């Protein structure tokens, strides 16, 4: 439904129409909710592109404890065990809630859920919809559910330019819609804006996703956590397409292997081989590429003619690139896929700023640690959407402040920072590159131009990466290749980040 903007004052506002945002809006019904989305509802979201599915311990030989153990192992010492335990426990309930919302998960001939295997999982526990089209099918079902829920007002083709605050609490937001700038006044805002892949040239995420929610929250003074941990999916389809198409880990789960252009299977020396954690596989592929070799996924023996029926979406993407996986090798390279860092929140999505909840990939709950376990992201998105809705539903709207005069700002544009981030904040990092990135990004982040918001996010990643002088999970330093015996999560506000960035820039200038 639609409504005049003035009539929306005081409503809960959810920004983002991926899985996390839509689950929040649906769970809050019949409480009035405004759902803001940059494109059409459900479009331009990483959720809709997810191939793997949702991790949930539902198998007869599986348990919450095993799922938790796998998650903690992949997180490489930086998971919050309590957060991970609570979220993983909700796996069965999340699947049930999605089924009630109209999602039809794949079942076998006996009506049992089909459970897939992905990297670093010790059991088959990945629940799919339409094979490798899980995300699109889930989002399509939720879009229909949103359309059937009269308490949800959708504002599509709308961007949030800034959050409004008073005495440190959120009081509303400035939006841009149809070339016009306006304010919506509310003290209950949920940011479910997705990841940061659009900061990089090689990514499997929508190119418009550059961390807008993180930038909004950072400007409002929210604490950020673990921003250095950027997960590179090992097997982006190496082609001219942008963003890169994703070749799901599920393909390796079905037996496909990685080989270089010499035909050598180079993962055999690693624990888990092709199903080792993503950071291990991404680094191994990067090492091959750094030697001037090419890397391929070989599914010919494992799947052959079955590839098209088992992975119809990936098969179509390969065909678009002129590749037949039944008879051809699939060229792959690492591509940014998920961000473990984000706005620090509790397990109801509350940030450090009163009135601001952050959920999904834009948030950092502590579930993923230094390296996300495959398919835990959609689980977290749905679980935190439900939890945030429960927390918000128990809060009162409070006094809504009067609408201030607002000025239009420039539309964010990540193009000026993309080359910097791609070059200096990739799979392998070092002090010189990080200091150079900080010096280049700092003036952009402090500007009023279109690059400011993307630069804020990129600068926080660079500063966090510079401060972590070890290699752990998805964060690899060539100058600090070892893992520290004791390591902790890091929390900083953007004001803290700026202080570190200015000090580093001065030091870098003196040593130049």
N, C-alpha and C positions, 0 to 999 in steps of 0.2 A: 504494500500500500504506500501511498505518498501523502504528504501533509505539508502545510506551510512551515517554514523553519521556526517561526516564532512559537508555534504550538508545541515544539519539541523540548522546550525549556524544562529542565528537571528530570528528563528521561535518562535512563542508563544509555550510554553511547558506547557501542562496540565498534572498533576500527579494524576492519579486515574480515574477509569472507572465506577464509580457509576453514579447515576442520575445527580449530580452536574457537574462532570467532562465532561460527554458526552453532556449535554446541552450546556456547554460552547463551546466545540469544534464544535458542529453542528451550533450554533448561529454565530460563527465567520466565517463560510464558506461564500465565497470562499477564505478567508485569510488562508495561510498555517499554520497548527497547528500540533504539535507533541503530541500525546496522549500516555503517559507512564502508563503501568499497570503491577502490580507485577505478576499476573497470566494471564490467558486468559482474553480477554476483557469482562467486565461485570461480571466476576467470582470473588469470594472472596470479594464481596461487601455486605454491610448491605442493600443497596437498593434492591438488588435482593432477599433478604430474607424477605422484608417487606410484612406483611399480610394485614394490615389495609387499606392502600390506601392513598389518598391525601385529605386533608381537604380544601374545597372550599365552600363558601356560595352561593349556586346555587338554593336552594329550595325556593318555593313561600313564605313560612313563615319565611325565613331566611334573614339575612342582613350582610353587612360588620361590622356594629356596634355590632351586637350580637356575631359574631365570634370574634371580637376584645375583647369584654367584657369577653368571656369565656377564651381567651388566657391570658388576664391580671390577671384574677382570679387564674388560674392554676399557673401562674408565681410568685405568692405570693409576690408581691410588688417589684420585681427586673426586670421586663420587661422594655425595653426602649419603651415607648408608641409610639413614632414617628416611630421607626423601625418596631414595630409590626403592626402599622396601614398601613404603606406602603407595607409591604410584604403581609398582608392579602388581601389588595385591589387587588392584582395581581392574586388571586386565579382563577377567571374565565379565565383570559388571559393565565395562566399556563396550564389549562386544554385544552384550544384551541390550544396552541403551541404543546402540546404533541399529540393531535389528528392529527395535521398536520404532525408530525413526524412519524405517523403510529400507535399510541396507540389507541386501540379500547376499550373504557370504557364500562362497563356493562350497558345495557339499558333494560327497561321494554318492554312490548308488544306494547306500543304506541310510542316507540323510545325515551323515556325520560331517562335521567341518573338515575340509581338506587343509592339512597343516604342512607348510613348506619349511625348508631349511635355508638359513642364510649364514653368512660369515660370522664366526665366533659364537654361534648358538650351539649348545651341546645337544639340543633336541629340536625336533620339528615343532615349531610353535608359531609360524607366520600364517595368519589368517588372510585370505585373499578374496577379492571380488573380481570376476571376469578375468581370471588368470593374472596377467601382468598389468591389467588396467585398473588396479584396485583404487587408486586415488581418484581417478575420474568417475568411477562408478559410485564411490562413497559420496563425493561432492555432489553429483547429480541427484542422488537421493535426498541429501540435505537441502539442496536448493528447492526441490519440490516441497519438502516439509516447511521451509521458510515461507514459500508462497501460500501455503495453507494455514499459516499462523497469523491471524489478524492483529495481534499485539506487536508485531515486528514491522517497523517502518524502515524501508530500504532506501538509502541515498546512494545510487550508483554514479559512476563518472565523477566522483567527489574525492578531493584530496584534503587531508588535514595538514595545515601549514604550521601551526604552533599550538601549544597548550597554554591556557590562561591560568594564572594562579594568584592567590592572595595569602599572605602570611604562611607561605610554604605549602599550601594545599591547593589542589586542582579546583578551578572554578568554571572551566569551560574550555572551548577550543575555537580556533579560527579555521574555517574551511574555505576551499575554493571550489565553486560549482558553476558550470556554464559560463565561465568568464567573470563571475561575480564573487566577491569576498563577503563572508558573513560570519557571525559567531553563534555558537550553540552553547548556552550556559547550563552547566551541570557539574555536580561534584562527585559523579561516579562515571569514570572513563575506563574502558578496557582496551588495551592495545594488543591486537593479535595480527601484527603486520608482517610476519614472516622473517626471512633471513637476509643475508648480506651478499648473496652470490653476484648480484649486479655490480659489485665493486671490482670484480675480476673479469678478464676477457674470457677465460675458460671456466665456464660454470654450467651446471645443469639446471640452475634456478632461472625463473623469469628475470630478464635483464633489468627490469624496473625495480626489483627488490634489492635495495642497497642498505637496508637497515634503518628505514625511516622511523620506525617505532623507537629504536634505540636512540636516535638523534632527538626525537621529541622528548623522551624521558630524560635524556642527559641534560638538555637545556632546562628542564624543570627541576633539576637537582637530584634525580634519582641515583641511587648507588648502582654501579655496574659490576659485573663479575666475570672473570675468566675470559676476557675478550680475545685473548691470543689464540684460543683453540678453534681453529677453522678446519673442518674435516673435508679432505679432498676425496671424492669418490674415485677409486682406482680406475674404473673403467667407463670413462666417458667415450662415446663413439667419436673417434678422431676424424673429423671432417670439417668442411668450411661452414657448416651450420652453426648459428649462434642463437640461443644458447646451445651447448652441445647436447646431443641426445644421450640419454642414460642407458647403459647396458647393465641391468640389475644384477646384484650379487646372486640372485636366485638362479641365474644362468650357471654360475660357478657351483651353486648348491646342487645343480643337476648333473655336475660332472665335467663341465667345460674347463679347460686348462689354459694357462698363460704361456706363450712362447715368444721368443724374440725373432728377428728376421733371419737368424741362423737356424731356426727350428728348435732352439734349446728351451727346455722347460725350466725356467730359472727360479721357481718358487719351491722346489722340492726340498731345499735345505732349511726352510722355515717351518716352525711348529704350526701345523694346520694347513701348510702349503697354500693353495689358492683361497682357502677359507680362513686364513689368518685375519686378525683385526685389520680394519681398513687402513690405519696409518702404516702398518707394516707392508701391506701390499702396495700402497701408493708410493712409499719410499723405494721399494724394490723396482717398481716400474720407472720411477724418476731416475734411478741409478742407471737403468738400461738406456733411457732416452739421453742422459747426459753423455753417454759414450757414443752417441750418434746412431744408435740402433733404433729400430721401430719395434713396437710391442703389439701383439695380437692375442685375441681370445679365440681359442680353437674349440668349437662346439661340434665339430663334424662327427667324431666318434661317439660322443656322449648323447647327442640329440639327433643329428642328421636331419632326416625328413620330418621328425617330430617337432623341430624348432618352431615352425609356423603355428602349429596348434597349441603348443605349450606357452609360447611367448608371442602372441600375435602383434602386440604393439611394437615390441623391439624388432620383430621381423619386418614390419612395415617401415620402421625407421632405417633399418639396414638397406632395404630395397631402395628407399629414397636416395641413399648414398651409393647405389650401384653394387650392393653386396648381397649375396645369397648365403646366409649362415649355414645352410645344409652342405655347401660345397666350398665356400670361401672362408678364409680367416677374417676375423673382425678386428680392424685396427682400433686401438684404445689408447687413452692417455688420462692421467689424473685431471679432475675438474672439481672446482669448489661445489660442494653438495649440501653441507649443513654447518651451522655455527653453534658450537656448544656454549659459547659465552652469550651475554646479553644483559638485560636488566635483572638485577638480583631480586628475587621474590621468595615469599614463603609458599607453603603448599596450598594456599587459596589464591595465589596469584597476586597477593598484595606486594607492592613495591615499597620503598622507603618514603615515598611521597603520599600523604593522605589523599584519598580519592582516586588514586591511580593503580589499576591492576594491569599486569602484563602477563600474557600467556602464549604458549606455543613457542616457536623458534626465536621470537624476540626476547624471550625470558631465559633466565638461568636459574633453575630450581635446585641444581646439584645432582639431578638424575644421571646426566651423561658424563660428568667428570671431564677427563682430558680427551675422551674419544667416544662418541656415541655408538652404542650397540645397534646394529641394523634393525630397523622397524620399531625401535622404541619411541621414535619421535611422534608418530601418529597416535600411539598409546598415550603419551604424555599430553599431546594436544587435546585429545578428547577428555582425558581424566581431569586436566586442569580447567578446561572449559566448564565441565560439570561442577567442579569444586568452587571455581570463582563465582559461578552463578549462585551457588548456595550461600556463599559469603555475602555477595552483594544483595541477595534477596532478604538477608537478615539485617541490612543496614537501612537507615532512614534517609530520604532524599536531602534533608536539611534545608537550610535557607539558600535559595538560589540568588546569586548576585545579579544586579542589573547589567544589561548588555552594554559593553563599552564600544566606543568607536574603534574600528579596526582598519588597518591599512593593508593593502595587498603586498605580498612579498613575492620574490621570484620563484618560479617553479624549480624544484631541485633537479640538478643535472649531474650525473656521476661521471660524465665523459672526461672531465679534467683530472680526475683522480684515478681512473681505471688503469692507466699505464703505470703509474707509480705503485699502486697496490699489486698489480700483476707481477711486476718486476721484483719488488722487495719483500713482499709478504706471502710468498708462495710456499711450496712444500718444504724447502730448505731455506733457512734464514741465518744471518750473521750480524754482528754488531755494526759494522760499517754500513751495510744496507739499511738496517733499522734506523740508525742515526740520520742517514740521508733522507729516508722517507719522512721522518719526523720533521726535519728542517723544511722540507718541501710542503708538507701537509699543514703545518701549523698556521701559516698566514692564510691559507684557504679556509681553515676551520674557524678562524677569527674574523673572517670577512662577512659581508652581507650579501654575497653573490650566490648564484645558483649552485656553486660547488660546495657551499658551506656545510650543509647537512651531511652529504656523503663524506666530506673530509673529516667531520667530527667523528664519524664511525671509524673511518680508516685510521685516524690519528690514535684513537683509543686502542685499536688492535696493535698498532706499532709500539705504543708505550708499554702496554701489557707484555708484548713479546720481548721488548728490550729488558724489562725487569725480570723476566723468567730466564735465569741463566742456567738452563738445563734443557735436555731433550726428553719430552714426556708426551705420550699420546700423540695427538695430531700436531704438536708443536715441536719442531726439530731445529736445533741450532748446530750449524757445522762447527762453530767455535766453542760450543759447550755440548759435545755429543753424548755425555753421560747423564744419567738420571741421579738427582740428589737423593740421599738416603731418606730424608724427611722433606716433604713438600706440602704446601697448603694452597687452598683456593685464595684468590686475591680479589679484594673489593675496593673500588675507588669511585668517587664522583668525577664528573667531568672537570670540576675545578681542580681536583687533585691531578688529573691527567694533564691539564694545562701547566700546572706548576712543574711537573716532571719534564714536560716537553720543552718549556722555556729553558730549564736548567740544562737539558741535554743539547739543545740548539746552541746555547752559549759555549758549552764545552766543545761541541763539534766545530764551531767557528774558530775557537782558539787553537785547536789542534790542526786545522786545515792549512 
